[in-house]
Amino acid sequence: MPDLKELIEQLPPDLQEEVKDFVEFLLEKRTEKKKTKLRQDWAGALKCYRDQYTSLELQKKALEWRGD
């Protein structure tokens, strides 16, 4: 049975590039990512609007203001 390198060399260049990309993806996925804490420094930033809007309205407004 041919080894991996020989099999890859039989592929056309564009497919060899796909194999390379896939291997890089697998290697990246395997490495441990630096874990960061969830930022919540925005908490309470919309407090001044609590009397104007319901929580649902405020959620929709916040998305509107963010441009989402």
Secondary structure, 3 states (H helix, E strand, C coil): CCCHHHHHHCCCHHHHHHHHHHHHHHHHHHCCCCCCCCCCCCCCCCHHHCCCCCHHHHHHHHHHHHCC
